[in-house]
Amino acid sequence: MKKSENIEKKINEVLDRIKPYLENDGGNLEYIKFEDGIVYVKLLGACAGCSMIDITLKDGIEAMLMDEVPEVLGVTRVE
């Protein structure tokens, strides 16, 4: 397995642990890609229009990914 594939596998494992919490509030997210240290995600359902999503994205999703996958430098959402 290539290093980038291993990183993406770890990223998806973390995201899979986060998704049930988002789903409880009617939302979800979709992994798009990992590029230059940045994880790109698309927010779905209630998350897409939630006023708290920036806090959830930075303090929750980004913090967990950066803590568990050292190669991750940040998270950005795409429309």
BELLIN-V860381 format. One record per residue. N is the residue number from 1. RES is the residue in one small letter. PSI is psi in degrees with one decimal (999 if undefined). BURIAL is # if it has 16 or more other ideal C-beta (glycine too) atoms within 10 Angstrom, else .. Layout:
N	RES	PSI	BURIAL
N	RES	PSI	BURIAL
//
This chain:
1	m	131.7	.
2	k	154.5	.
3	k	-43.3	.
4	s	-36.0	.
5	e	-37.8	.
6	n	-41.2	.
7	i	-45.7	#
8	e	-36.2	#
9	k	-44.3	.
10	k	-40.7	#
11	i	-47.6	#
12	n	-32.6	.
13	e	-42.4	.
14	v	-46.1	#
15	l	-37.1	#
16	d	-28.4	.
17	r	-26.1	.
18	i	-35.7	#
19	k	-42.2	.
20	p	-32.7	.
21	y	-39.1	.
22	l	-40.9	#
23	e	-32.8	.
24	n	-27.3	.
25	d	13.6	.
26	g	14.5	.
27	g	-174.9	#
28	n	175.6	#
29	l	156.4	#
30	e	128.2	.
31	y	130.3	.
32	i	-57.6	.
33	k	166.6	.
34	f	121.1	#
35	e	127.8	.
36	d	38.7	.
37	g	-2.9	.
38	i	132.9	.
39	v	127.1	#
40	y	126.1	.
41	v	152.3	#
42	k	129.6	.
43	l	137.8	#
44	l	160.5	.
45	g	-138.4	.
46	a	-26.2	.
47	c	-32.9	#
48	a	-33.9	.
49	g	11.3	.
50	c	134.4	#
51	s	-17.6	.
52	m	4.8	.
53	i	-33.4	#
54	d	-38.3	.
55	i	-45.9	.
56	t	-43.2	#
57	l	-48.3	#
58	k	-50.5	.
59	d	-21.1	.
60	g	-73.1	#
61	i	-51.2	#
62	e	-43.5	#
63	a	-44.6	.
64	m	-45.0	#
65	l	-43.9	#
66	m	-32.5	#
67	d	-39.3	.
68	e	-19.8	.
69	v	95.1	#
70	p	-25.2	.
71	e	-16.7	#
72	v	125.5	#
73	l	-16.9	.
74	g	173.1	.
75	v	136.0	#
76	t	140.4	.
77	r	145.7	#
78	v	152.8	.
79	e	999	.
//
